[in-house]
């Protein structure tokens, strides 16, 4: 029998080896391609997430104290002098007060006390509000300050002035100006030939009153309940008494006082004093009112303001506990 001729590379073992090497090389290339694409995908996901926005801090207070029990009885006796003349049961009821109806006592509470007599009546109202910001970018304190500012502006009390920001002086370049023509004013606003300290004739006579204009000028009108000042006299504005509505210092983070006097009926008077202050995210309003009837004098502003401010300080100390 004739033998087949031997051909190199056609043995079974050699062919199997070549197939195995080919499959292994292809698998390695595929794994390398998959592993090299994974970091790119991770980077794309991280880039879509973006930076995390900071969350504003919460306010200092989470709850509120019980308002009707926050005012000592000694203070109530001073604020409600008419309660001393009431019967025992009525006097105790007046000192207990009536709590305000609220839907969430952790957000807002209040209490009202009153004592009436035939000639005079007193009413005390306490309102305490805890402000919460639902915007993560705005803190509770900042939101409470916005609420407080709206209350102050509604009372007609202007905000205290703030110092303007200081900026470095910018360098300016000077350009040559055209020569002044005869008779035209110079850059300083003075006509040619006028020296510093002199006033042009037109400016000196511009503000001078003309004959017959004194009665039409606002300064010539008599004040309410007064008389026309003598000729040549300058009426002066009434000096402040220190009792007008104003911003208060040293009470909470911000505070103001409002004072209003009105008439009631034919011969009655009512004075309402309010002290509003903010401590962190809590706003406290103390409203104290006195009403007189008949021949009784109008309520004294100094006394009512002092009592309302003393109570506001007591409540501010309570918040600091």
C-alpha positions in Angstrom: 0.0 0.0 0.0 1.3 3.4 -0.9 1.8 5.8 2.0 0.6 9.4 1.9 3.2 12.0 1.6 4.0 14.0 4.8 3.2 17.7 4.6 4.4 20.0 7.5 1.7 22.0 9.4 -1.1 19.5 8.8 -0.8 17.5 11.9 -3.8 17.4 14.2 -2.0 18.7 17.2 -0.6 21.7 15.4 -3.9 22.7 13.9 -5.6 22.6 17.3 -2.9 24.8 18.8 -3.4 27.4 16.1 -7.2 27.4 16.6 -6.8 27.9 20.4 -4.3 30.8 20.0 -6.7 32.5 17.5 -9.7 32.3 19.9 -7.7 33.5 22.8 -6.3 36.5 21.0 -9.8 37.5 19.9 -11.3 37.1 23.3 -8.5 39.2 24.8 -9.1 42.0 22.3 -12.8 42.0 23.1 -12.3 42.2 26.8 -9.8 45.0 26.4 -12.2 47.0 24.4 -15.0 46.6 27.0 -12.8 47.5 29.9 -11.4 50.6 28.2 -15.0 52.0 27.6 -16.2 51.8 31.2 -14.4 54.8 32.7 -15.8 57.1 29.9 -19.3 56.0 30.7 -18.8 56.7 34.4 -17.4 60.2 33.7 -20.4 61.0 31.6 -22.8 60.1 34.4 -20.8 62.1 37.0 -20.8 65.2 34.7 -24.6 65.1 34.4 -25.1 65.1 38.2 -23.4 68.5 38.7 -22.4 70.2 41.9 -24.6 69.8 45.0 -26.2 73.1 46.0 -25.6 74.1 49.7 -28.6 74.0 52.0 -29.4 77.1 54.1 -29.2 76.5 57.9 -32.4 76.1 59.9 -33.6 78.7 62.4 -32.7 78.6 66.1 -36.2 77.8 67.3 -38.2 74.7 66.6 -41.1 75.3 69.0 -42.8 78.2 70.8 -43.6 78.7 74.5 -47.1 79.0 75.9 -48.1 82.7 75.6 -50.8 83.1 78.3 -48.4 81.8 81.0 -45.4 83.8 79.7 -46.4 87.1 81.4 -46.0 87.2 85.2 -49.1 88.2 87.2 -47.2 91.1 88.7 -46.7 92.5 85.2 -50.4 91.9 84.4 -51.4 93.9 87.4 -49.4 96.8 86.2 -50.7 96.5 82.6 -54.3 96.0 83.6 -55.0 98.3 86.6 -58.7 98.1 86.1 -58.7 94.4 87.0 -58.1 95.3 90.7 -61.7 96.6 90.9 -63.2 93.4 89.5 -64.7 90.6 91.5 -62.4 87.7 92.4 -63.7 85.4 89.7 -63.6 88.1 87.0 -60.1 89.3 88.1 -58.7 85.8 87.9 -60.3 85.4 84.4 -58.7 88.6 83.3 -55.3 87.6 84.4 -55.5 84.1 82.8 -56.1 85.6 79.4 -57.6 84.0 76.3 -55.4 82.0 74.0 -55.6 82.7 70.3 -57.0 80.1 68.0 -54.2 78.7 65.8 -53.8 75.6 63.7 -50.2 74.9 64.6 -48.9 75.9 68.0 -45.3 75.3 66.9 -45.7 78.0 64.2 -47.9 80.7 65.8 -49.4 81.4 69.2 -51.0 84.3 70.9 -53.0 85.5 74.0 -55.3 88.4 74.8 -55.9 90.1 78.2 -58.4 92.9 78.9 -59.9 94.7 81.9 -62.6 97.3 81.5 -64.0 99.9 83.9 -66.7 102.6 83.2 -64.1 105.3 82.4 -61.0 103.4 81.2 -60.2 100.1 79.6 -56.9 98.2 78.8 -56.2 95.5 76.3 -53.0 93.5 75.9 -52.4 91.3 72.9 -49.4 89.0 72.5 -48.6 87.4 69.1 -45.6 85.1 68.6 -44.7 83.7 65.1 -42.1 81.2 64.2 -41.0 81.7 60.5 -40.0 78.7 58.5 -38.5 78.9 55.0 -39.5 76.3 52.5 -36.7 77.3 50.1 -33.5 75.4 50.8 -31.5 78.3 49.5 -33.0 80.8 52.0 -32.5 80.4 55.7 -35.3 80.7 58.3 -33.6 83.8 59.7 -33.5 85.5 56.3 -37.1 84.7 55.7 -38.1 86.0 59.1 -36.2 89.2 58.4 -38.3 89.6 55.2 -41.5 89.2 57.2 -40.3 91.7 59.8 -39.3 94.3 57.2 -42.8 94.1 55.7 -44.4 94.7 59.1 -42.1 97.7 59.7 -42.8 99.3 56.4 -46.5 98.7 56.8 -46.3 100.7 60.1 -44.8 103.6 58.2 -41.4 103.4 59.9 -38.5 103.7 57.4 -35.7 101.2 57.5 -32.4 102.5 59.1 -29.9 103.7 56.5 -27.1 101.5 55.5 -23.6 102.6 54.6 -23.0 102.7 50.8 -20.4 100.3 49.5 -16.9 101.8 49.2 -15.3 101.5 45.8 -11.8 102.4 44.8 -11.6 105.6 42.7 -11.3 104.9 39.0 -8.6 106.6 37.0 -10.0 109.1 34.6 -8.4 110.6 31.6 -8.7 114.3 30.9 -9.3 115.5 27.4 -8.4 119.0 26.3 -11.5 121.1 26.2 -12.4 123.6 23.6 -11.5 127.2 24.4 -14.4 129.1 25.9 -16.0 131.7 23.8 -16.4 135.2 25.2 -19.4 135.5 27.4 -19.9 131.8 27.9 -19.5 130.2 31.4 -16.3 128.3 32.2 -16.1 124.7 33.3 -16.6 125.8 36.9 -20.0 127.2 36.0 -18.8 130.8 36.7 -18.9 133.5 33.9 -15.5 134.8 32.7 -14.0 137.2 35.2 -15.9 135.9 38.2 -13.8 134.8 41.1 -14.5 132.1 43.6 -16.8 133.3 46.4 -18.8 135.7 44.2 -22.3 135.0 43.1 -23.5 135.9 39.6 -26.3 138.5 39.7 -28.8 136.1 38.1 -28.2 133.5 40.8 -28.5 136.0 43.6 -31.9 137.2 42.4 -33.3 133.9 41.2 -34.2 132.7 44.7 -35.4 136.1 46.0 -39.2 136.2 46.6 -41.2 138.5 44.5 -43.7 141.0 45.9 -47.0 139.3 46.6 -45.5 135.8 46.6 -45.2 135.4 50.4 -48.8 134.4 50.9 -48.6 131.8 48.2 -45.4 130.1 49.4 -45.7 127.0 51.5 -43.7 128.7 54.3 -46.3 131.5 54.5 -49.2 129.1 55.4 -50.0 129.1 59.1 -49.5 125.8 60.9 -52.5 123.8 62.1 -54.0 125.7 65.0 -51.3 128.4 64.8 -50.9 131.9 63.4 -48.8 133.2 60.5 -45.3 134.0 61.7 -44.1 137.6 61.5 -42.5 138.8 58.3 -38.9 137.8 58.1 -39.2 135.0 60.6 -38.6 131.4 59.6 -41.0 128.8 61.0 -39.2 126.0 62.7 -40.4 122.3 62.6 -41.4 120.8 65.9 -38.5 119.1 67.6 -38.8 115.3 68.0 -39.9 114.2 71.5 -38.4 110.8 71.4 -41.9 109.2 71.6 -42.6 109.1 67.9 -42.7 105.7 66.0 -39.1 104.6 65.7 -36.6 101.8 65.4 -35.5 100.4 68.8 -32.0 99.4 69.7 -30.9 96.6 72.0 -34.0 94.4 71.6 -33.5 91.2 69.7 -31.9 91.3 66.3 -34.2 94.1 65.1 -37.1 96.0 66.7 -39.4 99.0 66.2 -42.1 100.8 68.2 -45.4 102.2 66.8 -47.6 104.7 68.6 -51.0 105.9 67.4 -53.6 108.1 69.1 -57.2 108.2 67.8 -60.6 109.4 69.0 -63.4 107.1 69.9 -67.0 108.3 69.9 -67.7 111.9 70.8 -65.3 112.4 73.7 -63.2 109.2 73.9 -59.5 108.7 73.2 -57.6 105.6 72.4 -53.8 105.1 72.2 -52.3 101.9 70.8 -48.6 101.1 71.3 -47.0 98.2 69.5 -43.5 96.8 70.0 -42.3 94.3 67.4 -39.0 92.6 67.5 -37.3 89.6 65.8 -35.0 87.1 67.4 -33.6 84.6 64.9 -36.6 83.1 63.2 -39.2 84.2 65.8 -41.2 87.5 65.5 -42.9 88.8 68.7 -45.6 91.5 68.7 -46.7 93.2 71.9 -49.8 95.4 71.4 -50.9 97.5 74.4 -54.0 99.7 74.1 -55.7 102.1 76.6 -59.0 103.7 75.9 -60.6 106.5 77.9 -64.1 107.9 77.9 -65.9 110.9 79.2 -63.9 113.5 81.0 -60.8 111.3 81.4 -57.6 112.6 79.8 -56.1 111.0 76.7 -53.8 108.1 77.5 -50.2 109.1 78.2 -47.8 108.0 75.5 -44.7 107.8 77.8 -46.4 105.5 80.3 -47.8 103.1 77.7 -44.5 102.9 75.7 -42.5 102.1 78.8 -44.9 99.3 79.9 -44.9 97.8 76.4 -41.1 98.0 76.1 -40.6 96.4 79.5 -42.8 93.4 78.5 -41.0 93.1 75.2 -37.6 92.9 77.1 -39.1 90.2 79.4 -40.2 88.1 76.4 -36.8 88.6 74.7 -35.1 87.2 77.8 -37.5 84.3 77.8 -36.5 83.4 74.2 -32.8 83.4 75.3 -33.4 80.8 78.0 
